[in-house]
């Protein structure tokens, strides 16, 4: 259960209702840290963060967005698995770490998969909530820019996501497999020459499904709380430091050897099928 079902009072915050959701509205940076710490301290789960520019009706992984049928879902999964295998063949470096890390790693660099990105650094989550992605029509080239504050664009949001930490596999470093979720910490599962997940304090999770039905399309049952911060304050809190910015969180291929390997792999992209994404070229 999330903190919206508890009675907690944190100086510098208040409870508000937005679109039928109970949200903690935060006006002080100390209150943000305290809210996150409350859930981490009072939960048997791992609690991590996901920064967002707005609230959504659910929490779908990118691969499942815009699809509602079992046939459509499994079709995308098959095409994704084929693409992952192409990278395994084209990039010998994939043999240096476990197969369990391949899909989450490729998600971090642009493929649309069954995993959802999380971070365990709340300031990195806040940065993602303060910036928006601009991309070319085919999704190949990305650029990040500050969100513009206006009447429809006033808040930064952070979801607090609960994941199982009950079973850690010694033969799968950085992997936890619980009753409800799987979690991969790419800083442990992948070597640091794949620099981006290390720079972002990056983890990924996905929900497990029922036997015979596959995993669910929506993972929102794992949301344990939502906070919002006035966008103007959020900009002030993250500041303009070098360590939290597009250049640091998305290191260019000159620094990120793993990123360079993926870009130079020769694995093709079919522009007619955007459902599984592409390794992005990020302008920093």
TORKOL-4160 file (C-alpha; in steps of 0.2 Angstrom, whole numbers, padded with zeros to 4 digits, m for minus):
284
<pt num="1" X="0000" Y="0000" Z="0000"/>
<pt num="2" X="0006" Y="0018" Z="m0003"/>
<pt num="3" X="0007" Y="0033" Z="0008"/>
<pt num="4" X="m0009" Y="0040" Z="0002"/>
<pt num="5" X="m0018" Y="0027" Z="0013"/>
<pt num="6" X="m0008" Y="0033" Z="0029"/>
<pt num="7" X="m0010" Y="0048" Z="0039"/>
<pt num="8" X="0007" Y="0057" Z="0037"/>
<pt num="9" X="0010" Y="0076" Z="0039"/>
<pt num="10" X="0026" Y="0083" Z="0032"/>
<pt num="11" X="0031" Y="0101" Z="0034"/>
<pt num="12" X="0031" Y="0110" Z="0017"/>
<pt num="13" X="0018" Y="0098" Z="0009"/>
<pt num="14" X="m0001" Y="0096" Z="0008"/>
<pt num="15" X="m0013" Y="0083" Z="0001"/>
<pt num="16" X="m0022" Y="0088" Z="m0015"/>
<pt num="17" X="m0034" Y="0079" Z="m0026"/>
<pt num="18" X="m0030" Y="0079" Z="m0045"/>
<pt num="19" X="m0040" Y="0070" Z="m0057"/>
<pt num="20" X="m0047" Y="0059" Z="m0043"/>
<pt num="21" X="m0029" Y="0054" Z="m0037"/>
<pt num="22" X="m0023" Y="0059" Z="m0020"/>
<pt num="23" X="m0006" Y="0067" Z="m0022"/>
<pt num="24" X="0006" Y="0075" Z="m0010"/>
<pt num="25" X="0010" Y="0093" Z="m0016"/>
<pt num="26" X="0027" Y="0098" Z="m0011"/>
<pt num="27" X="0034" Y="0116" Z="m0008"/>
<pt num="28" X="0050" Y="0112" Z="0001"/>
<pt num="29" X="0065" Y="0101" Z="m0005"/>
<pt num="30" X="0066" Y="0094" Z="0013"/>
<pt num="31" X="0048" Y="0088" Z="0011"/>
<pt num="32" X="0052" Y="0079" Z="m0005"/>
<pt num="33" X="0067" Y="0069" Z="0004"/>
<pt num="34" X="0056" Y="0065" Z="0019"/>
<pt num="35" X="0041" Y="0059" Z="0008"/>
<pt num="36" X="0053" Y="0047" Z="m0001"/>
<pt num="37" X="0062" Y="0042" Z="0015"/>
<pt num="38" X="0045" Y="0038" Z="0023"/>
<pt num="39" X="0041" Y="0025" Z="0010"/>
<pt num="40" X="0058" Y="0017" Z="0009"/>
<pt num="41" X="0059" Y="0015" Z="0028"/>
<pt num="42" X="0041" Y="0009" Z="0030"/>
<pt num="43" X="0041" Y="m0004" Z="0016"/>
<pt num="44" X="0047" Y="m0022" Z="0014"/>
<pt num="45" X="0049" Y="m0018" Z="m0005"/>
<pt num="46" X="0062" Y="m0008" Z="m0014"/>
<pt num="47" X="0055" Y="0009" Z="m0018"/>
<pt num="48" X="0062" Y="0018" Z="m0033"/>
<pt num="49" X="0057" Y="0034" Z="m0042"/>
<pt num="50" X="0051" Y="0038" Z="m0059"/>
<pt num="51" X="0050" Y="0057" Z="m0065"/>
<pt num="52" X="0036" Y="0062" Z="m0076"/>
<pt num="53" X="0030" Y="0078" Z="m0084"/>
<pt num="54" X="0012" Y="0074" Z="m0082"/>
<pt num="55" X="0000" Y="0061" Z="m0074"/>
<pt num="56" X="m0006" Y="0046" Z="m0085"/>
<pt num="57" X="m0021" Y="0035" Z="m0084"/>
<pt num="58" X="m0009" Y="0020" Z="m0081"/>
<pt num="59" X="0009" Y="0014" Z="m0081"/>
<pt num="60" X="0012" Y="0004" Z="m0097"/>
<pt num="61" X="0029" Y="m0001" Z="m0103"/>
<pt num="62" X="0033" Y="0007" Z="m0120"/>
<pt num="63" X="0031" Y="m0010" Z="m0130"/>
<pt num="64" X="0012" Y="m0011" Z="m0124"/>
<pt num="65" X="0007" Y="0007" Z="m0127"/>
<pt num="66" X="m0007" Y="0008" Z="m0140"/>
<pt num="67" X="m0011" Y="m0011" Z="m0140"/>
<pt num="68" X="m0025" Y="m0020" Z="m0131"/>
<pt num="69" X="m0027" Y="m0037" Z="m0138"/>
<pt num="70" X="m0017" Y="m0053" Z="m0134"/>
<pt num="71" X="m0013" Y="m0055" Z="m0152"/>
<pt num="72" X="m0006" Y="m0038" Z="m0154"/>
<pt num="73" X="0004" Y="m0039" Z="m0138"/>
<pt num="74" X="0012" Y="m0056" Z="m0142"/>
<pt num="75" X="0016" Y="m0050" Z="m0160"/>
<pt num="76" X="0026" Y="m0035" Z="m0153"/>
<pt num="77" X="0035" Y="m0047" Z="m0141"/>
<pt num="78" X="0040" Y="m0058" Z="m0155"/>
<pt num="79" X="0047" Y="m0044" Z="m0165"/>
<pt num="80" X="0056" Y="m0037" Z="m0150"/>
<pt num="81" X="0064" Y="m0053" Z="m0146"/>
<pt num="82" X="0070" Y="m0055" Z="m0164"/>
<pt num="83" X="0078" Y="m0038" Z="m0163"/>
<pt num="84" X="0086" Y="m0042" Z="m0146"/>
<pt num="85" X="0094" Y="m0058" Z="m0154"/>
<pt num="86" X="0100" Y="m0047" Z="m0169"/>
<pt num="87" X="0110" Y="m0036" Z="m0156"/>
<pt num="88" X="0116" Y="m0052" Z="m0148"/>
<pt num="89" X="0123" Y="m0058" Z="m0164"/>
<pt num="90" X="0130" Y="m0041" Z="m0170"/>
<pt num="91" X="0138" Y="m0036" Z="m0153"/>
<pt num="92" X="0150" Y="m0049" Z="m0146"/>
<pt num="93" X="0150" Y="m0039" Z="m0130"/>
<pt num="94" X="0133" Y="m0046" Z="m0125"/>
<pt num="95" X="0142" Y="m0062" Z="m0121"/>
<pt num="96" X="0151" Y="m0053" Z="m0107"/>
<pt num="97" X="0135" Y="m0051" Z="m0096"/>
<pt num="98" X="0119" Y="m0062" Z="m0093"/>
<pt num="99" X="0105" Y="m0063" Z="m0106"/>
<pt num="100" X="0093" Y="m0057" Z="m0092"/>
<pt num="101" X="0101" Y="m0040" Z="m0094"/>
<pt num="102" X="0100" Y="m0038" Z="m0113"/>
<pt num="103" X="0082" Y="m0032" Z="m0114"/>
<pt num="104" X="0083" Y="m0019" Z="m0100"/>
<pt num="105" X="0100" Y="m0013" Z="m0107"/>
<pt num="106" X="0093" Y="m0010" Z="m0124"/>
<pt num="107" X="0077" Y="m0002" Z="m0116"/>
<pt num="108" X="0089" Y="0011" Z="m0108"/>
<pt num="109" X="0096" Y="0015" Z="m0125"/>
<pt num="110" X="0080" Y="0017" Z="m0135"/>
<pt num="111" X="0071" Y="0000" Z="m0138"/>
<pt num="112" X="0053" Y="m0001" Z="m0133"/>
<pt num="113" X="0052" Y="m0016" Z="m0121"/>
<pt num="114" X="0042" Y="m0024" Z="m0107"/>
<pt num="115" X="0052" Y="m0015" Z="m0094"/>
<pt num="116" X="0050" Y="0002" Z="m0086"/>
<pt num="117" X="0064" Y="0014" Z="m0081"/>
<pt num="118" X="0067" Y="0019" Z="m0063"/>
<pt num="119" X="0080" Y="0028" Z="m0054"/>
<pt num="120" X="0086" Y="0027" Z="m0036"/>
<pt num="121" X="0092" Y="0045" Z="m0035"/>
<pt num="122" X="0077" Y="0057" Z="m0033"/>
<pt num="123" X="0086" Y="0072" Z="m0041"/>
<pt num="124" X="0089" Y="0062" Z="m0057"/>
<pt num="125" X="0070" Y="0058" Z="m0056"/>
<pt num="126" X="0066" Y="0076" Z="m0054"/>
<pt num="127" X="0077" Y="0081" Z="m0069"/>
<pt num="128" X="0067" Y="0069" Z="m0080"/>
<pt num="129" X="0051" Y="0077" Z="m0073"/>
<pt num="130" X="0058" Y="0095" Z="m0078"/>
<pt num="131" X="0063" Y="0091" Z="m0096"/>
<pt num="132" X="0054" Y="0085" Z="m0111"/>
<pt num="133" X="0059" Y="0075" Z="m0126"/>
<pt num="134" X="0059" Y="0081" Z="m0143"/>
<pt num="135" X="0062" Y="0069" Z="m0157"/>
<pt num="136" X="0062" Y="0067" Z="m0176"/>
<pt num="137" X="0047" Y="0059" Z="m0184"/>
<pt num="138" X="0056" Y="0042" Z="m0185"/>
<pt num="139" X="0062" Y="0043" Z="m0167"/>
<pt num="140" X="0080" Y="0041" Z="m0172"/>
<pt num="141" X="0086" Y="0058" Z="m0165"/>
<pt num="142" X="0082" Y="0065" Z="m0148"/>
<pt num="143" X="0085" Y="0081" Z="m0139"/>
<pt num="144" X="0080" Y="0086" Z="m0122"/>
<pt num="145" X="0074" Y="0104" Z="m0117"/>
<pt num="146" X="0067" Y="0112" Z="m0102"/>
<pt num="147" X="0048" Y="0112" Z="m0100"/>
<pt num="148" X="0040" Y="0129" Z="m0102"/>
<pt num="149" X="0029" Y="0134" Z="m0087"/>
<pt num="150" X="0012" Y="0139" Z="m0091"/>
<pt num="151" X="m0006" Y="0136" Z="m0085"/>
<pt num="152" X="m0007" Y="0119" Z="m0092"/>
<pt num="153" X="0011" Y="0115" Z="m0088"/>
<pt num="154" X="0014" Y="0119" Z="m0070"/>
<pt num="155" X="0021" Y="0104" Z="m0061"/>
<pt num="156" X="0034" Y="0090" Z="m0060"/>
<pt num="157" X="0028" Y="0073" Z="m0055"/>
<pt num="158" X="0037" Y="0059" Z="m0047"/>
<pt num="159" X="0030" Y="0041" Z="m0045"/>
<pt num="160" X="0036" Y="0031" Z="m0031"/>
<pt num="161" X="0036" Y="0013" Z="m0037"/>
<pt num="162" X="0037" Y="m0003" Z="m0026"/>
<pt num="163" X="0046" Y="m0019" Z="m0032"/>
<pt num="164" X="0050" Y="m0036" Z="m0024"/>
<pt num="165" X="0067" Y="m0038" Z="m0016"/>
<pt num="166" X="0063" Y="m0055" Z="m0009"/>
<pt num="167" X="0074" Y="m0066" Z="m0021"/>
<pt num="168" X="0092" Y="m0061" Z="m0026"/>
<pt num="169" X="0100" Y="m0072" Z="m0038"/>
<pt num="170" X="0119" Y="m0075" Z="m0035"/>
<pt num="171" X="0120" Y="m0082" Z="m0053"/>
<pt num="172" X="0112" Y="m0066" Z="m0060"/>
<pt num="173" X="0121" Y="m0051" Z="m0052"/>
<pt num="174" X="0109" Y="m0036" Z="m0051"/>
<pt num="175" X="0093" Y="m0046" Z="m0053"/>
<pt num="176" X="0079" Y="m0048" Z="m0041"/>
<pt num="177" X="0064" Y="m0060" Z="m0045"/>
<pt num="178" X="0049" Y="m0059" Z="m0033"/>
<pt num="179" X="0031" Y="m0065" Z="m0033"/>
<pt num="180" X="0025" Y="m0049" Z="m0042"/>
<pt num="181" X="0039" Y="m0041" Z="m0051"/>
<pt num="182" X="0057" Y="m0043" Z="m0058"/>
<pt num="183" X="0070" Y="m0029" Z="m0055"/>
<pt num="184" X="0087" Y="m0026" Z="m0064"/>
<pt num="185" X="0100" Y="m0014" Z="m0058"/>
<pt num="186" X="0110" Y="m0011" Z="m0073"/>
<pt num="187" X="0124" Y="m0004" Z="m0063"/>
<pt num="188" X="0127" Y="m0021" Z="m0057"/>
<pt num="189" X="0121" Y="m0032" Z="m0071"/>
<pt num="190" X="0130" Y="m0022" Z="m0085"/>
<pt num="191" X="0148" Y="m0016" Z="m0086"/>
<pt num="192" X="0152" Y="0002" Z="m0084"/>
<pt num="193" X="0158" Y="0004" Z="m0102"/>
<pt num="194" X="0139" Y="0005" Z="m0105"/>
<pt num="195" X="0140" Y="0022" Z="m0096"/>
<pt num="196" X="0122" Y="0029" Z="m0097"/>
<pt num="197" X="0113" Y="0017" Z="m0084"/>
<pt num="198" X="0127" Y="0021" Z="m0072"/>
<pt num="199" X="0126" Y="0040" Z="m0075"/>
<pt num="200" X="0107" Y="0039" Z="m0072"/>
<pt num="201" X="0107" Y="0027" Z="m0057"/>
<pt num="202" X="0097" Y="0016" Z="m0068"/>
<pt num="203" X="0086" Y="0002" Z="m0063"/>
<pt num="204" X="0071" Y="m0006" Z="m0073"/>
<pt num="205" X="0057" Y="m0017" Z="m0067"/>
<pt num="206" X="0042" Y="m0026" Z="m0075"/>
<pt num="207" X="0027" Y="m0035" Z="m0068"/>
<pt num="208" X="0025" Y="m0054" Z="m0069"/>
<pt num="209" X="0010" Y="m0061" Z="m0077"/>
<pt num="210" X="m0002" Y="m0076" Z="m0073"/>
<pt num="211" X="0002" Y="m0093" Z="m0080"/>
<pt num="212" X="m0005" Y="m0094" Z="m0098"/>
<pt num="213" X="m0010" Y="m0075" Z="m0099"/>
<pt num="214" X="0008" Y="m0067" Z="m0100"/>
<pt num="215" X="0012" Y="m0051" Z="m0091"/>
<pt num="216" X="m0001" Y="m0037" Z="m0089"/>
<pt num="217" X="m0002" Y="m0022" Z="m0101"/>
<pt num="218" X="m0002" Y="m0010" Z="m0086"/>
<pt num="219" X="0010" Y="m0010" Z="m0071"/>
<pt num="220" X="0001" Y="0004" Z="m0061"/>
<pt num="221" X="m0003" Y="m0008" Z="m0047"/>
<pt num="222" X="0015" Y="m0005" Z="m0041"/>
<pt num="223" X="0013" Y="0014" Z="m0039"/>
<pt num="224" X="0015" Y="0017" Z="m0020"/>
<pt num="225" X="0013" Y="0036" Z="m0020"/>
<pt num="226" X="0014" Y="0051" Z="m0031"/>
<pt num="227" X="0021" Y="0068" Z="m0027"/>
<pt num="228" X="0020" Y="0084" Z="m0037"/>
<pt num="229" X="0032" Y="0099" Z="m0036"/>
<pt num="230" X="0028" Y="0117" Z="m0044"/>
<pt num="231" X="0039" Y="0117" Z="m0059"/>
<pt num="232" X="0047" Y="0133" Z="m0055"/>
<pt num="233" X="0053" Y="0126" Z="m0038"/>
<pt num="234" X="0059" Y="0110" Z="m0046"/>
<pt num="235" X="0070" Y="0120" Z="m0058"/>
<pt num="236" X="0078" Y="0129" Z="m0044"/>
<pt num="237" X="0081" Y="0113" Z="m0034"/>
<pt num="238" X="0090" Y="0104" Z="m0048"/>
<pt num="239" X="0100" Y="0120" Z="m0053"/>
<pt num="240" X="0112" Y="0120" Z="m0067"/>
<pt num="241" X="0125" Y="0109" Z="m0061"/>
<pt num="242" X="0136" Y="0099" Z="m0073"/>
<pt num="243" X="0132" Y="0082" Z="m0065"/>
<pt num="244" X="0113" Y="0083" Z="m0068"/>
<pt num="245" X="0110" Y="0088" Z="m0086"/>
<pt num="246" X="0108" Y="0080" Z="m0103"/>
<pt num="247" X="0127" Y="0079" Z="m0106"/>
<pt num="248" X="0130" Y="0069" Z="m0090"/>
<pt num="249" X="0114" Y="0059" Z="m0090"/>
<pt num="250" X="0116" Y="0054" Z="m0108"/>
<pt num="251" X="0134" Y="0053" Z="m0111"/>
<pt num="252" X="0139" Y="0055" Z="m0129"/>
<pt num="253" X="0146" Y="0039" Z="m0138"/>
<pt num="254" X="0164" Y="0047" Z="m0137"/>
<pt num="255" X="0163" Y="0043" Z="m0118"/>
<pt num="256" X="0150" Y="0029" Z="m0118"/>
<pt num="257" X="0159" Y="0014" Z="m0127"/>
<pt num="258" X="0143" Y="0003" Z="m0125"/>
<pt num="259" X="0133" Y="0016" Z="m0133"/>
<pt num="260" X="0145" Y="0017" Z="m0148"/>
<pt num="261" X="0145" Y="m0002" Z="m0150"/>
<pt num="262" X="0126" Y="m0001" Z="m0151"/>
<pt num="263" X="0126" Y="0013" Z="m0164"/>
<pt num="264" X="0139" Y="0005" Z="m0175"/>
<pt num="265" X="0132" Y="m0013" Z="m0173"/>
<pt num="266" X="0124" Y="m0012" Z="m0191"/>
<pt num="267" X="0107" Y="m0018" Z="m0184"/>
<pt num="268" X="0094" Y="m0011" Z="m0195"/>
<pt num="269" X="0078" Y="m0002" Z="m0191"/>
<pt num="270" X="0061" Y="m0004" Z="m0201"/>
<pt num="271" X="0053" Y="0013" Z="m0201"/>
<pt num="272" X="0036" Y="0005" Z="m0204"/>
<pt num="273" X="0037" Y="m0003" Z="m0187"/>
<pt num="274" X="0040" Y="0010" Z="m0174"/>
<pt num="275" X="0032" Y="m0001" Z="m0160"/>
<pt num="276" X="0049" Y="m0008" Z="m0155"/>
<pt num="277" X="0059" Y="0008" Z="m0156"/>
<pt num="278" X="0077" Y="0011" Z="m0161"/>
<pt num="279" X="0094" Y="0015" Z="m0153"/>
<pt num="280" X="0092" Y="0034" Z="m0151"/>
<pt num="281" X="0105" Y="0047" Z="m0156"/>
<pt num="282" X="0104" Y="0059" Z="m0142"/>
<pt num="283" X="0110" Y="0077" Z="m0144"/>
<pt num="284" X="0117" Y="0083" Z="m0128"/>
